[in-house]
Structure formats: structure tokens, C-alpha cells
Amino acid sequence: MKTVTPFKPDEVFDVIVVGGGTAGSVLGGRLSADPGLRVAVLEAGGAGDSWVVRTPAAAVAMLPTRLNNYAFETVPQAGLDGRRGYQPRGRMLGGCSGMNAMVYIRGHASDYDQWASLGNPGWSYADLLPYFRRSEDNDTFEDAFHGRGGPLPVSALRTGNPFHAHFLQAAREAGFPLNDDFNGATQEGLGPYQVMQRNGERWSAARCFLHPHIGQRPNLSVRTGMQVTGLLFDERRVVGVEAVYQGRLVRLRARREVVLSAGVFLSPQLLMLSGIGPGEQLQRLGIAVRHHLPGVGENLQDHPDFIFAYRARSLDLMGFSPAGLWRTAREIGRYVRHRTGAISSNYAEAGGFLKTDPSLAVPDLQLHFVVSIAEDHARRLHGAHGYSCHVCLLRPRSRGRVSLRNPNALEAPDIDPAFFSHPMDLEDMVRGYKVTRRLMDAPALASRRQADLFTHGIDTDEQIRAVLRARTDSVYHPVGTCRMGPDALAVVDAQLRVHGMEGLRVVDASVMPTLVGGNTQAAVVAIAEKAADLIMGRVQAQAGPMAA
């Protein structure tokens, strides 16, 4: 795949998109569909088109390493016994969509209605549903909630793993409802997940929206290995970017606008490095304040997540035993021939949404049932076969921040999700622990386990709090650091334009005012789909039919 066009100094584009992750890939594909619009997508990482990215089970090679991964760490977390958390982020075209679990979840309709209620017209669920449907090519559902024919394939898993049946039977035994469509009329319940795959292969956002057009559209320029270090200005207007490319400092100009799609950590970092952000912090680091915008980097939210894990004898579960390795060799052959079986697994094959209290209006927990032993983001491997279950709190009250460590764009910022800084989050997780343990202790699962690895003998509330503080971390859904809103601490308006600036937008998970109740990739795709219409002046299309 051709990802780099010949470089020309001081090139001029209509729109420059900084970051080729999920949002940047959508923007690059949608904007360049207009042949009159010259679009550049600038990505610090690589092409994101290797077999490691395309093969679902190969994510285990990226998640715990720096392969296609920034592999950020947080500052020490007081609520997690002083531990540093881990924040893997994709560093390639497609971004995190090239290394995540591919779970297709939109969140609850009320999440988006809350965005609108916070002063963001046009961002309710009814407003965004057409964008979800426009992007989607669902191989199972076609109804008022789902679309077909879009660039983003959504499909049932092709693993054929019989452990799905054990999980569902445990749900019945524990008294939980079943659900075969978490993105339909009802979110609550447990079942197998749909994933962003086609024919058993991962389809990252770059593969869906961007790769097909590289080298085919003369108005689309995609540059990999380009590290943007700052913005260029003409008074209050952003007119381009400065970047390091092939060891040289270069400048690219934008006639219309620059769009930051560098992600929840790096978009606020670029703003602050360019003098847009909290004035006192910037001055302490010797950065000239171009525009005091105190909300930049604030409002960081993430789903705190805890993992139950068990050893089990079944070869349907991944592990490193001699028999398991022989099975893996056979499964590789099966995958090569048919694109089915264990190598097509996203690991988190089932799960769903539950309530810590039946009186709640919407589920406040999400479960991811994993067909292997998961510990420390796959950085600690177990030889035994087994299964795991993540439980995360969907709407935490804790708020953290991203701040500059120093003025160097090539170094990571300080990341502080402030897990459990609000005391109610820990208490809600105690209830979530008990709900999930009820499922894990149902006969269909309990009868198959050999050992409880992390939670044996954890019974009292104080013991549960202790193990939560010792083992909770991110489930990779950080948002909110350039939040959308009309108030003084908001960073962008409902058009995703940076307050107080011209020619500058932010389009990625950082603009979310609050977390959605679920995995965040589908929401970011919808945000970018709408942003493309905003940039091209086609917002009215949200009220009616839209072509894929």
C-alpha cells in the first residue's frame, strides 16, 4: 500500500488532519470524497496494514509492547495503591482500532441525549443514529438501529467457541437476561459481542475508510512517520502545522482549517505546546500563551476495570500447554484456509451490560468475557488455560487530567485518570464485583474452573475494596480532555471548533463531554462522520437519508 506521497516543502492543503487514528481515518476518507477538497492526513506511526493488524488474535503482540503502540503509563494513582496505570494507544493508521478487541458497541442512547442536554445541540442519540447507520455494514441486523452497505463491517464472531454456551448458561442460572443486540432497542443483558471484522479479519478504521483511497484519489495525501510538533498561526487563525518528517523540521499550510485527531492524550498536548490551554501551566514551562483556555487537558474520564480470572482444563480456552500449542498450530492452519477458529478471536468474545441496582434506569456495568487468562494487559502471561471476566464501571464520577511534563512534543504528557478519586466509584465497583462474581459462581462456569487466581477468599467489603485498589486499571476508554460545550471550561463548541480560535477543530474521543456506556470506537466513528459533514457544510443531511 502506498502511504507516502513525494514530499514538497511548504505544501498547501485545504484541510490538514493531524493523526490518522480512528477519527483521522474517517475524516480522510470522507473529506477526500470531494475532489475539490485537498486533504492531508498526518500520522506519526506506520501504515497499519500488516498481518499483525489484520489478524485478530495477533493483537496480543501489540497490546503489551511498543509494536504500533505508544504504550503510555499514567502518573501514580493514589486510588490504586500508588500504582502507575497502563494506557496503550495505537500508533499507526487506524490508531487504536488496529489493536483493540474490535467490540462494536455504541453506548446507551441516554449518553448522547446527555451530551445534547449539556448545551451541545445536534449531538443527541436521534441526531447521531443516522451516522452510526451510515458507517455500518452489519451482517446480522438490518433494522431501524442498524445499517448495511457502509464501509465499517460489523459481524458475528467466527470462532465457534463452545464456551459461549457455558457463559450464556451461567447467565441464565444467575438470573441475568440474555441479549443478542446491545446496539438495538435494549442494552441490558449478556451475550456474544459483534465485532468489527469481515471474513474473520480485523477491519481497522484505516482499512475501512482510508486505505482504499490512498494512491487512488489525487486530492488525498497521507503521510506516515510524520510527528506534528505544533500549530502555525496568523493572529488568532491556525494556518498550518509544524512537524518532524524524515529528520527535518517541515511546515505544511492549510487554506481552510487544521483538525486535531491525535487522540485524548495528544490532542490536548498539541494545543498546549502551541500556547492554547491553561495559562499558568504554560507559563511555568516557558510556553508563550497564545490563548488562555483553562479546560484543555481537564475532564479526563476512563472506565475503571477489574478482572476475575480462573484456570480451567479446556483446550477451547487459550493457553501455553503442549496440547494447547499443538491446537494453536492446527488453528493457524484452519485460519489460513477458512478465516475461522481461534485465530479469528478477539479474546473478549462475549459480555454485556448489567445493573448494580435493579432500580437504575440504565446499566452501569459492562462485562467482557475473555477466553484466556488476562492479567496486567497481557504483560503477564500464564501458561495455563483459563478464562477471565472484566467488569468496568460505565459512568465513573472521578475526573482526571492530561498536563504537560515539559515542552517537548516527542515526550508523553502526564496522564492522570484519577481512578477512584471520587469515593462513590469504589463503592459502585464493590457492587459491580458482587454482581460479576454471582455470574462467575453460577454452575455452568464454576464447574469448569480449577482455580480462582485473583479472588479466592475475597468475601468482605473491605477485602473487595483492597483487591479492587490492587488490581483495577483502564479498559482503554479514555475520553474528555477537549470536551465539547458552551461553558468556560469547554474546549470546543458544538461544531467542534476550538473556542476563541479560527480554522481549528478537534475531532476524536477528547471532545466527548462524558463517557459513553460502552466501548468507545463506534462513538468516535460517528463523531468523525458528523465532523466531516460539519466541515463540508452538510449538517442538514443528519435529518434525512444519507448515502453510505
C-alpha positions, 0 to 999 in steps of 0.5 A: 500500500502506498502511504507516502506521497513525494514530499514538497516543502511548504505544501498547501492543503485545504484541510490538514488532519493531524493523526490518522487514528480512528477519527483521522481515518474517517475524516480522510476518507470522507473529506477526500470524497470531494475532489475539490477538497485537498486533504492531508492526513498526518500520522506519526506511526506506520501504515497499519496494514500488516498481518499483525493488524489484520489478524485478530488474535495477533493483537496480543503482540501489540497490546503489551509492547511498543509494536504500533503502540505508544504504550503510555503509563499514567502518573501514580494513582493514589486510588490504586495503591500508588500504582502507575496505570497502563494506557496503550494507544495505537500508533499507526493508521487506524490508531487504536482500532488496529489493536483493540478487541474490535467490540462494536458497541455504541453506548446507551442512547441516554449518553448522547441525549446527555451530551445534547442536554449539556448545551451541545445541540445536534449531538443527541442519540436521534441526531447521531443514529443516522451516522452510526447507520451510515458507517455500518455494514452489519451482517446480522441486523438490518433494522431501524438501529442498524445499517448495511452497505457502509464501509465499517463491517460489523459481524458475528464472531467466527470462532465457534467457541463452545464456551459461549454456551457455558457463559450464556448458561451461567447467565441464565442460572444467575438470573441475568437476561440474555441479549443478542443486540446491545446496539438495538432497542435494549442494552441490558443483558449478556451475550456474544459481542459483534465485532468489527471484522469481515471474513474473520479479519480485523477491519481497522478504521484505516482499512475501512475508510482510508486505505482504499483511497490512498494512491487512488484519489489525487486530492488525498495525501497521507503521510506516515512517520510524520510527528506534528510538533505544533500549530502555525498561526496568523493572529488568532487563525491556525494556518498550518502545522509544524512537524518532524518528517524524515529528520527535518523540521517541515511546515505544511499550510492549510487554506481552510482549517487544521483538525486535531485527531491525535487522540485524548492524550495528544490532542490536548498536548498539541494545543498546549505546546502551541500556547492554547490551554491553561495559562499558568501551566504554560507559563511555568514551562516557558510556553508563550500563551497564545490563548488562555483556555483553562479546560484543555487537558481537564475532564479526563474520564476512563472506565475503571476495570477489574478482572476475575480470572480462573484456570480451567482444563479446556483446550477451547480456552487459550493457553501455553500447554503442549496440547494447547500449542499443538491446537494453536498450530492446527488453528493457524492452519484452519485460519489460513484456509477458512478465516475461522477458529481461534485465530479469528478471536478477539479474546473478549468474545462475549459480555454485556451490560448489567445493573448494580441496582435493579432500580437504575434506569440504565446499566452501569456495568459492562462485562467482557468475557475473555477466553484466556487468562488476562492479567496486567494487559497481557504483560503477564502471561500464564501458561495455563488455560483459563478464562477471565471476566472484566467488569468496568464501571460505565459512568465513573464520577472521578475526573482526571487530567492530561498536563504537560511534563515539559515542552517537548512534543516527542515526550508523553504528557502526564496522564492522570485518570484519577481512578477512584478519586471520587469515593462513590466509584469504589463503592459502585465497583464493590457492587459491580464485583458482587454482581460479576462474581454471582455470574462467575459462581453460577454452575455452568462456569464454576464447574469448569474452573480449577482455580480462582487466581485473583479472588479466592477468599475475597468475601468482605467489603473491605477485602473487595475494596483492597483487591479492587485498589490492587488490581483495577486499571483502564479498559482503554476508554479514555475520553474528555480532555477537549470536551465539547460545550458552551461553558468556560471550561469547554474546549470546543463548541458544538461544531467542534471548533476550538473556542476563541480560535479560527480554522481549528477543530478537534475531532476524536474521543477528547471532545466527548463531554462524558463517557459513553456506556460502552466501548468507545470506537463506534462513538468516535466513528460517528463523531468523525462522520458528523465532523466531516459533514460539519466541515463540508457544510452538510449538517442538514443531511443528519435529518434525512437519508444519507448515502453510505 
